[in-house]
Structures are given as C-alpha cells and as structure tokens.
Amino acid sequence: MSDRTDPPQAPATAQTTGPGFDRRMLEALLCPQTHGRLDYDAERQELVSKSAGLAFPIRGGIPVMLIDEARALD
C-alpha cells in the first residue's frame, strides 16, 4: 500500500474551457532545441523560446513541444 494520494481530477470540460495551461509546467519544460527557458504567452497560447527564436503552440492545454510544429518568431 502506498502513502501517495493522487490529486483531484479536473472535470473533462476543463480541457476545452478556460485557459487550460498550468503555469507550474514551466518549471519542468525546456526548449527542445536549446534546452533553455520558456516564457508563456497567454494571449497567443504559446510557449516562447527567445534563445531559439521559436514559439511552441498550446493546444487544449497541452504544450506541443515539437520543433516542426513551432512558429518562428518575427
């Protein structure tokens, strides 16, 4: 038996409504190209790597950390 308790589950609708992205994920995520820090752009729903010049989309609250899916920064 384990002492671990699982966190409460969010309702299924929470993925499609509201902001969806948990900013605490930024502590664990790194740019897949430079392994550097990412910044959250709430307006565009992207994680931005200034060092790589890329913005990774967040879809349904889930960051898509594929270089092929990233947008080049202007």
N, C-alpha and C positions, 0 to 999 in steps of 0.2 A: 504494500500500500504506500502511496506517495503523499507527501505533505503539500505538494503543489496543487494550487487551485487555478483553474482556468478563468480568464477574465470573462465578464458577461458578454454575450454575443449581441451585436447590434441587430436591429431588425433588418430584414432583407432590403427594404426600401431605402435604407441609409446610404447604400452604394450609389443610388441614382439621384438622390436629392441632397441638397446642401453641398458644402464644399468638398466633403469626401476625403480629402488628403489630410493625413495626420502629420503635422509638422515634426513630431518626435522622430519620424522616419529619417529626417535629415541627418540625425546623429549617426545613423548606420549606413546611409547611402553615400557612395563616392562616384565621381565621374568615371565611366568605364574606359575612357581614353587616357586621361591624365592622372587618375586616382586622386584628384583634388576635390575640394569643397564644392558643394552645390548650393545655390540660392533658390528659394521658392518664389515664383511669380504667380500670385494668386489670381490676378486679372486674366492672364493667358493660360493658367493651369499648366505651368511648365516648371521643370527644374533646370536651372541655368548653370552651365559651367563656363565661367568667363575665361578660364585658362585654355579651354578647348575651343571656345567660340561656338558652343552648341547649346541648344535648348531641347530638353527631353520632355515629351508630352506626358500629361497625366490623364489617363482615360478611366472613367468610372472609379476614381480614387486610387488607381494603381499606376505608379510611375512606369513608363516604358523606357527601360534603360538600354535600348539598342541604338548603336551609332547610326545604323541605316534609317532609323525612324526619327532621328534628331533633326531639328531645324537649325540651319546655320544662322548665327547672329549677324545682324546688319553692321 
